[in-house]
């Protein structure tokens, strides 16, 4: 199985990914995917984080889930 999180700039910070990494420690793979605004999104004014933020979040999780990658950038 794989784990994934859709990352939203307004909702996530590095500490969230420390917690997620602890929850799924030892998982085979984990993906951080950038938020994409669509007409089906209920809330307005959400954005994808910058690539640099996504990369830093992935680095945090790689401490416990080495096979962490980015999607949607």
PDB file of N, H, CA, C and O in Angstrom:
ATOM      1  N   UNK A   1       0.848  -1.184   0.000  1.00  0.00           N
ATOM      2  CA  UNK A   1       0.000   0.000   0.000  1.00  0.00           C
ATOM      3  C   UNK A   1       0.886   1.238   0.000  1.00  0.00           C
ATOM      4  O   UNK A   1       2.084   1.163   0.272  1.00  0.00           O
ATOM      5  N   UNK A   2       0.291   2.346  -0.301  1.00  0.00           N
ATOM      6  H   UNK A   2      -0.682   2.407  -0.522  1.00  0.00           H
ATOM      7  CA  UNK A   2       1.008   3.617  -0.242  1.00  0.00           C
ATOM      8  C   UNK A   2       0.193   4.604   0.562  1.00  0.00           C
ATOM      9  O   UNK A   2      -1.034   4.527   0.615  1.00  0.00           O
ATOM     10  N   UNK A   3       0.879   5.513   1.174  1.00  0.00           N
ATOM     11  H   UNK A   3       1.876   5.576   1.130  1.00  0.00           H
ATOM     12  CA  UNK A   3       0.235   6.613   1.882  1.00  0.00           C
ATOM     13  C   UNK A   3       0.476   7.874   1.077  1.00  0.00           C
ATOM     14  O   UNK A   3       1.489   8.002   0.389  1.00  0.00           O
ATOM     15  N   UNK A   4      -0.465   8.808   1.168  1.00  0.00           N
ATOM     16  H   UNK A   4      -1.288   8.704   1.727  1.00  0.00           H
ATOM     17  CA  UNK A   4      -0.280  10.095   0.489  1.00  0.00           C
ATOM     18  C   UNK A   4      -1.047  11.168   1.239  1.00  0.00           C
ATOM     19  O   UNK A   4      -2.038  10.902   1.919  1.00  0.00           O
ATOM     20  N   UNK A   5      -0.556  12.382   1.092  1.00  0.00           N
ATOM     21  H   UNK A   5       0.249  12.598   0.539  1.00  0.00           H
ATOM     22  CA  UNK A   5      -1.191  13.551   1.676  1.00  0.00           C
ATOM     23  C   UNK A   5      -1.251  14.628   0.612  1.00  0.00           C
ATOM     24  O   UNK A   5      -0.255  14.915  -0.052  1.00  0.00           O
ATOM     25  N   UNK A   6      -2.424  15.224   0.451  1.00  0.00           N
ATOM     26  H   UNK A   6      -3.234  14.991   0.990  1.00  0.00           H
ATOM     27  CA  UNK A   6      -2.552  16.392  -0.411  1.00  0.00           C
ATOM     28  C   UNK A   6      -2.178  17.597   0.430  1.00  0.00           C
ATOM     29  O   UNK A   6      -2.827  17.887   1.435  1.00  0.00           O
ATOM     30  N   UNK A   7      -1.140  18.294   0.022  1.00  0.00           N
ATOM     31  H   UNK A   7      -0.613  18.058  -0.795  1.00  0.00           H
ATOM     32  CA  UNK A   7      -0.583  19.378   0.818  1.00  0.00           C
ATOM     33  C   UNK A   7      -1.197  20.711   0.390  1.00  0.00           C
ATOM     34  O   UNK A   7      -1.183  21.073  -0.787  1.00  0.00           O
ATOM     35  N   UNK A   8      -1.732  21.424   1.373  1.00  0.00           N
ATOM     36  H   UNK A   8      -1.744  21.130   2.329  1.00  0.00           H
ATOM     37  CA  UNK A   8      -2.374  22.721   1.157  1.00  0.00           C
ATOM     38  C   UNK A   8      -1.590  23.766   1.948  1.00  0.00           C
ATOM     39  O   UNK A   8      -1.393  23.624   3.154  1.00  0.00           O
ATOM     40  N   UNK A   9      -1.153  24.797   1.268  1.00  0.00           N
ATOM     41  H   UNK A   9      -1.313  24.912   0.288  1.00  0.00           H
ATOM     42  CA  UNK A   9      -0.318  25.825   1.911  1.00  0.00           C
ATOM     43  C   UNK A   9      -0.959  26.374   3.182  1.00  0.00           C
ATOM     44  O   UNK A   9      -0.275  26.557   4.189  1.00  0.00           O
ATOM     45  N   UNK A  10      -2.244  26.633   3.147  1.00  0.00           N
ATOM     46  H   UNK A  10      -2.800  26.484   2.329  1.00  0.00           H
ATOM     47  CA  UNK A  10      -2.926  27.252   4.287  1.00  0.00           C
ATOM     48  C   UNK A  10      -3.193  26.284   5.443  1.00  0.00           C
ATOM     49  O   UNK A  10      -3.557  26.718   6.535  1.00  0.00           O
ATOM     50  N   UNK A  11      -3.017  24.989   5.217  1.00  0.00           N
ATOM     51  H   UNK A  11      -2.720  24.637   4.329  1.00  0.00           H
ATOM     52  CA  UNK A  11      -3.361  23.999   6.243  1.00  0.00           C
ATOM     53  C   UNK A  11      -2.176  23.238   6.824  1.00  0.00           C
ATOM     54  O   UNK A  11      -2.301  22.655   7.901  1.00  0.00           O
ATOM     55  N   UNK A  12      -1.037  23.226   6.152  1.00  0.00           N
ATOM     56  H   UNK A  12      -0.936  23.700   5.277  1.00  0.00           H
ATOM     57  CA  UNK A  12       0.070  22.380   6.583  1.00  0.00           C
ATOM     58  C   UNK A  12       1.321  23.182   6.917  1.00  0.00           C
ATOM     59  O   UNK A  12       1.571  24.260   6.377  1.00  0.00           O
ATOM     60  N   UNK A  13       2.101  22.599   7.842  1.00  0.00           N
ATOM     61  H   UNK A  13       1.898  21.724   8.281  1.00  0.00           H
ATOM     62  CA  UNK A  13       3.414  23.150   8.203  1.00  0.00           C
ATOM     63  C   UNK A  13       4.320  21.967   8.528  1.00  0.00           C
ATOM     64  O   UNK A  13       3.854  20.832   8.624  1.00  0.00           O
ATOM     65  N   UNK A  14       5.606  22.229   8.695  1.00  0.00           N
ATOM     66  H   UNK A  14       5.985  23.151   8.616  1.00  0.00           H
ATOM     67  CA  UNK A  14       6.590  21.167   8.886  1.00  0.00           C
ATOM     68  C   UNK A  14       6.239  20.238  10.048  1.00  0.00           C
ATOM     69  O   UNK A  14       6.433  19.027   9.945  1.00  0.00           O
ATOM     70  N   UNK A  15       5.734  20.778  11.133  1.00  0.00           N
ATOM     71  H   UNK A  15       5.577  21.762  11.216  1.00  0.00           H
ATOM     72  CA  UNK A  15       5.395  19.953  12.297  1.00  0.00           C
ATOM     73  C   UNK A  15       4.356  18.886  11.954  1.00  0.00           C
ATOM     74  O   UNK A  15       4.371  17.800  12.532  1.00  0.00           O
ATOM     75  N   UNK A  16       3.462  19.185  11.026  1.00  0.00           N
ATOM     76  H   UNK A  16       3.449  20.068  10.556  1.00  0.00           H
ATOM     77  CA  UNK A  16       2.460  18.196  10.606  1.00  0.00           C
ATOM     78  C   UNK A  16       3.142  16.971  10.012  1.00  0.00           C
ATOM     79  O   UNK A  16       2.709  15.842  10.243  1.00  0.00           O
ATOM     80  N   UNK A  17       4.197  17.192   9.256  1.00  0.00           N
ATOM     81  H   UNK A  17       4.549  18.109   9.069  1.00  0.00           H
ATOM     82  CA  UNK A  17       4.868  16.092   8.587  1.00  0.00           C
ATOM     83  C   UNK A  17       5.765  15.310   9.534  1.00  0.00           C
ATOM     84  O   UNK A  17       6.051  14.139   9.286  1.00  0.00           O
ATOM     85  N   UNK A  18       6.208  15.931  10.602  1.00  0.00           N
ATOM     86  H   UNK A  18       5.976  16.883  10.804  1.00  0.00           H
ATOM     87  CA  UNK A  18       6.896  15.183  11.659  1.00  0.00           C
ATOM     88  C   UNK A  18       5.920  14.194  12.288  1.00  0.00           C
ATOM     89  O   UNK A  18       6.267  13.035  12.513  1.00  0.00           O
ATOM     90  N   UNK A  19       4.710  14.646  12.571  1.00  0.00           N
ATOM     91  H   UNK A  19       4.428  15.588  12.388  1.00  0.00           H
ATOM     92  CA  UNK A  19       3.691  13.768  13.151  1.00  0.00           C
ATOM     93  C   UNK A  19       3.278  12.660  12.191  1.00  0.00           C
ATOM     94  O   UNK A  19       3.169  11.498  12.583  1.00  0.00           O
ATOM     95  N   UNK A  20       3.052  13.022  10.942  1.00  0.00           N
ATOM     96  H   UNK A  20       3.142  13.965  10.624  1.00  0.00           H
ATOM     97  CA  UNK A  20       2.659  12.019   9.949  1.00  0.00           C
ATOM     98  C   UNK A  20       3.758  10.970   9.808  1.00  0.00           C
ATOM     99  O   UNK A  20       3.477   9.773   9.759  1.00  0.00           O
ATOM    100  N   UNK A  21       5.002  11.419   9.745  1.00  0.00           N
ATOM    101  H   UNK A  21       5.230  12.391   9.785  1.00  0.00           H
ATOM    102  CA  UNK A  21       6.114  10.482   9.645  1.00  0.00           C
ATOM    103  C   UNK A  21       6.141   9.497  10.803  1.00  0.00           C
ATOM    104  O   UNK A  21       6.425   8.315  10.609  1.00  0.00           O
ATOM    105  N   UNK A  22       5.850   9.973  11.999  1.00  0.00           N
ATOM    106  H   UNK A  22       5.619  10.933  12.157  1.00  0.00           H
ATOM    107  CA  UNK A  22       5.804   9.095  13.167  1.00  0.00           C
ATOM    108  C   UNK A  22       4.657   8.094  13.056  1.00  0.00           C
ATOM    109  O   UNK A  22       4.807   6.929  13.425  1.00  0.00           O
ATOM    110  N   UNK A  23       3.522   8.545  12.554  1.00  0.00           N
ATOM    111  H   UNK A  23       3.400   9.491  12.254  1.00  0.00           H
ATOM    112  CA  UNK A  23       2.352   7.654  12.421  1.00  0.00           C
ATOM    113  C   UNK A  23       2.604   6.523  11.432  1.00  0.00           C
ATOM    114  O   UNK A  23       2.188   5.388  11.662  1.00  0.00           O
ATOM    115  N   UNK A  24       3.286   6.832  10.329  1.00  0.00           N
ATOM    116  H   UNK A  24       3.624   7.755  10.141  1.00  0.00           H
ATOM    117  CA  UNK A  24       3.439   5.831   9.270  1.00  0.00           C
ATOM    118  C   UNK A  24       4.873   5.299   9.182  1.00  0.00           C
ATOM    119  O   UNK A  24       5.262   4.727   8.163  1.00  0.00           O
ATOM    120  N   UNK A  25       5.636   5.481  10.220  1.00  0.00           N
ATOM    121  H   UNK A  25       5.320   5.946  11.047  1.00  0.00           H
ATOM    122  CA  UNK A  25       7.025   5.035  10.224  1.00  0.00           C
ATOM    123  C   UNK A  25       7.133   3.599   9.724  1.00  0.00           C
ATOM    124  O   UNK A  25       6.379   2.719  10.139  1.00  0.00           O
ATOM    125  N   UNK A  26       8.091   3.385   8.819  1.00  0.00           N
ATOM    126  H   UNK A  26       8.704   4.100   8.482  1.00  0.00           H
ATOM    127  CA  UNK A  26       8.293   2.054   8.265  1.00  0.00           C
ATOM    128  C   UNK A  26       7.430   1.749   7.046  1.00  0.00           C
ATOM    129  O   UNK A  26       7.542   0.664   6.477  1.00  0.00           O
ATOM    130  N   UNK A  27       6.574   2.676   6.635  1.00  0.00           N
ATOM    131  H   UNK A  27       6.483   3.558   7.098  1.00  0.00           H
ATOM    132  CA  UNK A  27       5.736   2.454   5.454  1.00  0.00           C
ATOM    133  C   UNK A  27       6.621   2.241   4.228  1.00  0.00           C
ATOM    134  O   UNK A  27       7.734   2.761   4.154  1.00  0.00           O
ATOM    135  N   UNK A  28       6.110   1.470   3.270  1.00  0.00           N
ATOM    136  H   UNK A  28       5.205   1.048   3.330  1.00  0.00           H
ATOM    137  CA  UNK A  28       6.867   1.222   2.041  1.00  0.00           C
ATOM    138  C   UNK A  28       7.086   2.484   1.233  1.00  0.00           C
ATOM    139  O   UNK A  28       8.181   2.723   0.724  1.00  0.00           O
ATOM    140  N   UNK A  29       6.041   3.294   1.117  1.00  0.00           N
ATOM    141  H   UNK A  29       5.152   3.101   1.531  1.00  0.00           H
ATOM    142  CA  UNK A  29       6.170   4.538   0.357  1.00  0.00           C
ATOM    143  C   UNK A  29       5.135   5.551   0.810  1.00  0.00           C
ATOM    144  O   UNK A  29       4.072   5.211   1.329  1.00  0.00           O
ATOM    145  N   UNK A  30       5.489   6.806   0.592  1.00  0.00           N
ATOM    146  H   UNK A  30       6.352   7.082   0.169  1.00  0.00           H
ATOM    147  CA  UNK A  30       4.632   7.930   0.987  1.00  0.00           C
ATOM    148  C   UNK A  30       4.809   9.028  -0.048  1.00  0.00           C
ATOM    149  O   UNK A  30       5.928   9.333  -0.461  1.00  0.00           O
ATOM    150  N   UNK A  31       3.705   9.613  -0.459  1.00  0.00           N
ATOM    151  H   UNK A  31       2.796   9.365  -0.124  1.00  0.00           H
ATOM    152  CA  UNK A  31       3.738  10.681  -1.450  1.00  0.00           C
ATOM    153  C   UNK A  31       3.105  11.946  -0.892  1.00  0.00           C
ATOM    154  O   UNK A  31       2.052  11.906  -0.255  1.00  0.00           O
ATOM    155  N   UNK A  32       3.757  13.047  -1.139  1.00  0.00           N
ATOM    156  H   UNK A  32       4.613  13.080  -1.656  1.00  0.00           H
ATOM    157  CA  UNK A  32       3.180  14.353  -0.876  1.00  0.00           C
ATOM    158  C   UNK A  32       2.733  14.886  -2.228  1.00  0.00           C
ATOM    159  O   UNK A  32       3.541  15.039  -3.144  1.00  0.00           O
ATOM    160  N   UNK A  33       1.452  15.165  -2.345  1.00  0.00           N
ATOM    161  H   UNK A  33       0.796  15.042  -1.601  1.00  0.00           H
ATOM    162  CA  UNK A  33       0.949  15.684  -3.611  1.00  0.00           C
ATOM    163  C   UNK A  33       0.461  17.104  -3.412  1.00  0.00           C
ATOM    164  O   UNK A  33      -0.186  17.422  -2.414  1.00  0.00           O
ATOM    165  N   UNK A  34       0.776  17.941  -4.361  1.00  0.00           N
ATOM    166  H   UNK A  34       1.302  17.683  -5.171  1.00  0.00           H
ATOM    167  CA  UNK A  34       0.405  19.351  -4.283  1.00  0.00           C
ATOM    168  C   UNK A  34      -1.095  19.514  -4.520  1.00  0.00           C
ATOM    169  O   UNK A  34      -1.666  18.881  -5.408  1.00  0.00           O
ATOM    170  N   UNK A  35      -1.707  20.348  -3.737  1.00  0.00           N
ATOM    171  H   UNK A  35      -1.243  20.862  -3.015  1.00  0.00           H
ATOM    172  CA  UNK A  35      -3.117  20.685  -3.899  1.00  0.00           C
ATOM    173  C   UNK A  35      -3.352  21.264  -5.287  1.00  0.00           C
ATOM    174  O   UNK A  35      -2.534  22.030  -5.798  1.00  0.00           O
ATOM    175  N   UNK A  36      -4.472  20.894  -5.888  1.00  0.00           N
ATOM    176  H   UNK A  36      -5.136  20.272  -5.473  1.00  0.00           H
ATOM    177  CA  UNK A  36      -4.893  21.459  -7.163  1.00  0.00           C
ATOM    178  C   UNK A  36      -6.312  21.982  -6.991  1.00  0.00           C
ATOM    179  O   UNK A  36      -7.213  21.224  -6.632  1.00  0.00           O
ATOM    180  N   UNK A  37      -6.512  23.248  -7.240  1.00  0.00           N
ATOM    181  H   UNK A  37      -5.780  23.863  -7.532  1.00  0.00           H
ATOM    182  CA  UNK A  37      -7.841  23.838  -7.111  1.00  0.00           C
ATOM    183  C   UNK A  37      -8.725  23.362  -8.265  1.00  0.00           C
ATOM    184  O   UNK A  37      -8.320  23.370  -9.427  1.00  0.00           O
ATOM    185  N   UNK A  38      -9.924  22.955  -7.915  1.00  0.00           N
ATOM    186  H   UNK A  38     -10.253  22.949  -6.971  1.00  0.00           H
ATOM    187  CA  UNK A  38     -10.893  22.490  -8.909  1.00  0.00           C
ATOM    188  C   UNK A  38     -12.268  23.020  -8.525  1.00  0.00           C
ATOM    189  O   UNK A  38     -12.459  23.524  -7.418  1.00  0.00           O
ATOM    190  N   UNK A  39     -13.209  22.907  -9.428  1.00  0.00           N
ATOM    191  H   UNK A  39     -13.054  22.498 -10.327  1.00  0.00           H
ATOM    192  CA  UNK A  39     -14.561  23.385  -9.131  1.00  0.00           C
ATOM    193  C   UNK A  39     -15.274  22.514  -8.105  1.00  0.00           C
ATOM    194  O   UNK A  39     -16.339  22.897  -7.619  1.00  0.00           O
ATOM    195  N   UNK A  40     -14.725  21.368  -7.764  1.00  0.00           N
ATOM    196  H   UNK A  40     -13.860  21.057  -8.158  1.00  0.00           H
ATOM    197  CA  UNK A  40     -15.330  20.489  -6.765  1.00  0.00           C
ATOM    198  C   UNK A  40     -14.821  20.753  -5.351  1.00  0.00           C
ATOM    199  O   UNK A  40     -15.304  20.147  -4.395  1.00  0.00           O
ATOM    200  N   UNK A  41     -13.847  21.656  -5.214  1.00  0.00           N
ATOM    201  H   UNK A  41     -13.455  22.149  -5.991  1.00  0.00           H
ATOM    202  CA  UNK A  41     -13.319  21.995  -3.888  1.00  0.00           C
ATOM    203  C   UNK A  41     -14.307  22.918  -3.193  1.00  0.00           C
ATOM    204  O   UNK A  41     -14.678  23.967  -3.718  1.00  0.00           O
ATOM    205  N   UNK A  42     -14.720  22.509  -2.016  1.00  0.00           N
ATOM    206  H   UNK A  42     -14.419  21.657  -1.590  1.00  0.00           H
ATOM    207  CA  UNK A  42     -15.758  23.244  -1.290  1.00  0.00           C
ATOM    208  C   UNK A  42     -15.275  24.607  -0.804  1.00  0.00           C
ATOM    209  O   UNK A  42     -16.029  25.580  -0.838  1.00  0.00           O
ATOM    210  N   UNK A  43     -14.027  24.683  -0.353  1.00  0.00           N
ATOM    211  H   UNK A  43     -13.415  23.892  -0.325  1.00  0.00           H
ATOM    212  CA  UNK A  43     -13.491  25.913   0.219  1.00  0.00           C
ATOM    213  C   UNK A  43     -12.705  26.701  -0.814  1.00  0.00           C
ATOM    214  O   UNK A  43     -12.081  26.125  -1.705  1.00  0.00           O
ATOM    215  N   UNK A  44     -12.738  28.001  -0.691  1.00  0.00           N
ATOM    216  H   UNK A  44     -13.244  28.469   0.033  1.00  0.00           H
ATOM    217  CA  UNK A  44     -11.998  28.873  -1.597  1.00  0.00           C
ATOM    218  C   UNK A  44     -10.690  29.320  -0.954  1.00  0.00           C
ATOM    219  O   UNK A  44     -10.492  29.192   0.254  1.00  0.00           O
ATOM    220  N   UNK A  45      -9.821  29.837  -1.780  1.00  0.00           N
ATOM    221  H   UNK A  45      -9.981  29.941  -2.761  1.00  0.00           H
ATOM    222  CA  UNK A  45      -8.561  30.441  -1.345  1.00  0.00           C
ATOM    223  C   UNK A  45      -7.567  29.454  -0.750  1.00  0.00           C
ATOM    224  O   UNK A  45      -6.800  29.812   0.143  1.00  0.00           O
ATOM    225  N   UNK A  46      -7.571  28.221  -1.232  1.00  0.00           N
ATOM    226  H   UNK A  46      -8.194  27.930  -1.958  1.00  0.00           H
ATOM    227  CA  UNK A  46      -6.526  27.260  -0.893  1.00  0.00           C
ATOM    228  C   UNK A  46      -5.534  27.241  -2.043  1.00  0.00           C
ATOM    229  O   UNK A  46      -5.903  27.439  -3.200  1.00  0.00           O
ATOM    230  N   UNK A  47      -4.261  26.998  -1.710  1.00  0.00           N
ATOM    231  H   UNK A  47      -3.961  26.837  -0.770  1.00  0.00           H
ATOM    232  CA  UNK A  47      -3.204  27.023  -2.711  1.00  0.00           C
ATOM    233  C   UNK A  47      -2.219  25.889  -2.456  1.00  0.00           C
ATOM    234  O   UNK A  47      -2.112  25.376  -1.342  1.00  0.00           O
ATOM    235  N   UNK A  48      -1.518  25.518  -3.491  1.00  0.00           N
ATOM    236  H   UNK A  48      -1.605  25.935  -4.396  1.00  0.00           H
ATOM    237  CA  UNK A  48      -0.428  24.551  -3.358  1.00  0.00           C
ATOM    238  C   UNK A  48       0.783  25.267  -2.764  1.00  0.00           C
ATOM    239  O   UNK A  48       1.021  26.434  -3.072  1.00  0.00           O
ATOM    240  N   UNK A  49       1.537  24.591  -1.931  1.00  0.00           N
ATOM    241  H   UNK A  49       1.343  23.642  -1.681  1.00  0.00           H
ATOM    242  CA  UNK A  49       2.773  25.177  -1.423  1.00  0.00           C
ATOM    243  C   UNK A  49       3.801  25.313  -2.547  1.00  0.00           C
ATOM    244  O   UNK A  49       3.686  24.662  -3.586  1.00  0.00           O
ATOM    245  N   UNK A  50       4.784  26.146  -2.334  1.00  0.00           N
ATOM    246  H   UNK A  50       4.878  26.675  -1.490  1.00  0.00           H
ATOM    247  CA  UNK A  50       5.898  26.269  -3.266  1.00  0.00           C
ATOM    248  C   UNK A  50       6.689  24.961  -3.271  1.00  0.00           C
ATOM    249  O   UNK A  50       6.680  24.215  -2.292  1.00  0.00           O
ATOM    250  N   UNK A  51       7.366  24.697  -4.374  1.00  0.00           N
ATOM    251  H   UNK A  51       7.373  25.303  -5.169  1.00  0.00           H
ATOM    252  CA  UNK A  51       8.178  23.485  -4.500  1.00  0.00           C
ATOM    253  C   UNK A  51       9.157  23.357  -3.333  1.00  0.00           C
ATOM    254  O   UNK A  51       9.357  22.262  -2.808  1.00  0.00           O
ATOM    255  N   UNK A  52       9.762  24.467  -2.928  1.00  0.00           N
ATOM    256  H   UNK A  52       9.600  25.357  -3.355  1.00  0.00           H
ATOM    257  CA  UNK A  52      10.742  24.429  -1.839  1.00  0.00           C
ATOM    258  C   UNK A  52      10.117  23.922  -0.543  1.00  0.00           C
ATOM    259  O   UNK A  52      10.744  23.160   0.193  1.00  0.00           O
ATOM    260  N   UNK A  53       8.889  24.341  -0.261  1.00  0.00           N
ATOM    261  H   UNK A  53       8.379  24.961  -0.859  1.00  0.00           H
ATOM    262  CA  UNK A  53       8.186  23.859   0.936  1.00  0.00           C
ATOM    263  C   UNK A  53       7.903  22.374   0.831  1.00  0.00           C
ATOM    264  O   UNK A  53       8.118  21.623   1.783  1.00  0.00           O
ATOM    265  N   UNK A  54       7.421  21.952  -0.329  1.00  0.00           N
ATOM    266  H   UNK A  54       7.247  22.562  -1.102  1.00  0.00           H
ATOM    267  CA  UNK A  54       7.135  20.533  -0.532  1.00  0.00           C
ATOM    268  C   UNK A  54       8.390  19.698  -0.330  1.00  0.00           C
ATOM    269  O   UNK A  54       8.342  18.644   0.305  1.00  0.00           O
ATOM    270  N   UNK A  55       9.517  20.165  -0.867  1.00  0.00           N
ATOM    271  H   UNK A  55       9.557  21.021  -1.382  1.00  0.00           H
ATOM    272  CA  UNK A  55      10.771  19.435  -0.718  1.00  0.00           C
ATOM    273  C   UNK A  55      11.220  19.389   0.738  1.00  0.00           C
ATOM    274  O   UNK A  55      11.746  18.374   1.196  1.00  0.00           O
ATOM    275  N   UNK A  56      11.016  20.479   1.462  1.00  0.00           N
ATOM    276  H   UNK A  56      10.589  21.304   1.090  1.00  0.00           H
ATOM    277  CA  UNK A  56      11.410  20.479   2.876  1.00  0.00           C
ATOM    278  C   UNK A  56      10.507  19.559   3.696  1.00  0.00           C
ATOM    279  O   UNK A  56      10.979  18.886   4.612  1.00  0.00           O
ATOM    280  N   UNK A  57       9.218  19.525   3.378  1.00  0.00           N
ATOM    281  H   UNK A  57       8.834  20.072   2.634  1.00  0.00           H
ATOM    282  CA  UNK A  57       8.304  18.602   4.071  1.00  0.00           C
ATOM    283  C   UNK A  57       8.697  17.149   3.796  1.00  0.00           C
ATOM    284  O   UNK A  57       8.686  16.315   4.701  1.00  0.00           O
ATOM    285  N   UNK A  58       9.043  16.855   2.547  1.00  0.00           N
ATOM    286  H   UNK A  58       9.052  17.533   1.812  1.00  0.00           H
ATOM    287  CA  UNK A  58       9.462  15.500   2.198  1.00  0.00           C
ATOM    288  C   UNK A  58      10.729  15.116   2.963  1.00  0.00           C
ATOM    289  O   UNK A  58      10.855  13.979   3.419  1.00  0.00           O
ATOM    290  N   UNK A  59      11.652  16.040   3.105  1.00  0.00           N
ATOM    291  H   UNK A  59      11.549  16.963   2.735  1.00  0.00           H
ATOM    292  CA  UNK A  59      12.892  15.769   3.844  1.00  0.00           C
ATOM    293  C   UNK A  59      12.590  15.427   5.306  1.00  0.00           C
ATOM    294  O   UNK A  59      13.247  14.569   5.894  1.00  0.00           O
ATOM    295  N   UNK A  60      11.614  16.089   5.878  1.00  0.00           N
ATOM    296  H   UNK A  60      11.080  16.786   5.400  1.00  0.00           H
ATOM    297  CA  UNK A  60      11.213  15.802   7.265  1.00  0.00           C
ATOM    298  C   UNK A  60      10.715  14.367   7.376  1.00  0.00           C
ATOM    299  O   UNK A  60      11.101  13.646   8.296  1.00  0.00           O
ATOM    300  N   UNK A  61       9.870  13.952   6.455  1.00  0.00           N
ATOM    301  H   UNK A  61       9.556  14.537   5.708  1.00  0.00           H
ATOM    302  CA  UNK A  61       9.270  12.619   6.519  1.00  0.00           C
ATOM    303  C   UNK A  61      10.287  11.528   6.193  1.00  0.00           C
ATOM    304  O   UNK A  61      10.178  10.416   6.708  1.00  0.00           O
ATOM    305  N   UNK A  62      11.263  11.824   5.354  1.00  0.00           N
ATOM    306  H   UNK A  62      11.351  12.728   4.935  1.00  0.00           H
ATOM    307  CA  UNK A  62      12.257  10.811   4.971  1.00  0.00           C
ATOM    308  C   UNK A  62      13.050  10.285   6.161  1.00  0.00           C
ATOM    309  O   UNK A  62      13.685   9.235   6.064  1.00  0.00           O
ATOM    310  N   UNK A  63      13.021  10.990   7.265  1.00  0.00           N
ATOM    311  H   UNK A  63      12.505  11.843   7.344  1.00  0.00           H
ATOM    312  CA  UNK A  63      13.700  10.503   8.471  1.00  0.00           C
ATOM    313  C   UNK A  63      13.082   9.192   8.951  1.00  0.00           C
ATOM    314  O   UNK A  63      13.779   8.348   9.514  1.00  0.00           O
ATOM    315  N   UNK A  64      11.780   9.017   8.731  1.00  0.00           N
ATOM    316  H   UNK A  64      11.214   9.702   8.273  1.00  0.00           H
ATOM    317  CA  UNK A  64      11.085   7.819   9.182  1.00  0.00           C
ATOM    318  C   UNK A  64      10.518   6.977   8.025  1.00  0.00           C
ATOM    319  O   UNK A  64      10.265   5.784   8.190  1.00  0.00           O
ATOM    320  N   UNK A  65      10.324   7.597   6.871  1.00  0.00           N
ATOM    321  H   UNK A  65      10.530   8.566   6.737  1.00  0.00           H
ATOM    322  CA  UNK A  65       9.851   6.895   5.678  1.00  0.00           C
ATOM    323  C   UNK A  65      10.786   7.278   4.522  1.00  0.00           C
ATOM    324  O   UNK A  65      10.514   8.225   3.784  1.00  0.00           O
ATOM    325  N   UNK A  66      11.889   6.534   4.372  1.00  0.00           N
ATOM    326  H   UNK A  66      12.110   5.764   4.971  1.00  0.00           H
ATOM    327  CA  UNK A  66      12.886   6.904   3.374  1.00  0.00           C
ATOM    328  C   UNK A  66      12.354   7.024   1.942  1.00  0.00           C
ATOM    329  O   UNK A  66      12.844   7.847   1.169  1.00  0.00           O
ATOM    330  N   UNK A  67      11.378   6.229   1.594  1.00  0.00           N
ATOM    331  H   UNK A  67      10.980   5.560   2.222  1.00  0.00           H
ATOM    332  CA  UNK A  67      10.827   6.262   0.229  1.00  0.00           C
ATOM    333  C   UNK A  67       9.662   7.251   0.174  1.00  0.00           C
ATOM    334  O   UNK A  67       8.514   6.863  -0.045  1.00  0.00           O
ATOM    335  N   UNK A  68       9.972   8.523   0.375  1.00  0.00           N
ATOM    336  H   UNK A  68      10.904   8.838   0.554  1.00  0.00           H
ATOM    337  CA  UNK A  68       8.998   9.611   0.294  1.00  0.00           C
ATOM    338  C   UNK A  68       9.287  10.409  -0.969  1.00  0.00           C
ATOM    339  O   UNK A  68      10.431  10.776  -1.238  1.00  0.00           O
ATOM    340  N   UNK A  69       8.226  10.675  -1.747  1.00  0.00           N
ATOM    341  H   UNK A  69       7.297  10.377  -1.528  1.00  0.00           H
ATOM    342  CA  UNK A  69       8.395  11.390  -3.012  1.00  0.00           C
ATOM    343  C   UNK A  69       7.300  12.432  -3.168  1.00  0.00           C
ATOM    344  O   UNK A  69       6.316  12.449  -2.429  1.00  0.00           O
ATOM    345  N   UNK A  70       7.503  13.312  -4.167  1.00  0.00           N
ATOM    346  H   UNK A  70       8.302  13.298  -4.767  1.00  0.00           H
ATOM    347  CA  UNK A  70       6.553  14.381  -4.456  1.00  0.00           C
ATOM    348  C   UNK A  70       5.765  14.049  -5.719  1.00  0.00           C
ATOM    349  O   UNK A  70       6.268  13.397  -6.634  1.00  0.00           O
ATOM    350  N   UNK A  71       4.518  14.513  -5.745  1.00  0.00           N
ATOM    351  H   UNK A  71       4.109  15.043  -5.002  1.00  0.00           H
ATOM    352  CA  UNK A  71       3.671  14.381  -6.923  1.00  0.00           C
ATOM    353  C   UNK A  71       3.004  15.710  -7.223  1.00  0.00           C
ATOM    354  O   UNK A  71       2.763  16.520  -6.328  1.00  0.00           O
ATOM    355  N   UNK A  72       2.711  15.919  -8.500  1.00  0.00           N
ATOM    356  H   UNK A  72       2.907  15.260  -9.227  1.00  0.00           H
ATOM    357  CA  UNK A  72       1.892  17.049  -8.893  1.00  0.00           C
ATOM    358  C   UNK A  72       2.601  18.372  -8.967  1.00  0.00           C
ATOM    359  O   UNK A  72       1.957  19.420  -8.920  1.00  0.00           O
ATOM    360  N   UNK A  73       3.904  18.352  -9.082  1.00  0.00           N
ATOM    361  H   UNK A  73       4.427  17.500  -9.121  1.00  0.00           H
ATOM    362  CA  UNK A  73       4.634  19.613  -9.179  1.00  0.00           C
ATOM    363  C   UNK A  73       5.063  19.875 -10.598  1.00  0.00           C
ATOM    364  O   UNK A  73       5.693  20.896 -10.873  1.00  0.00           O
TER     365      UNK A  73
END
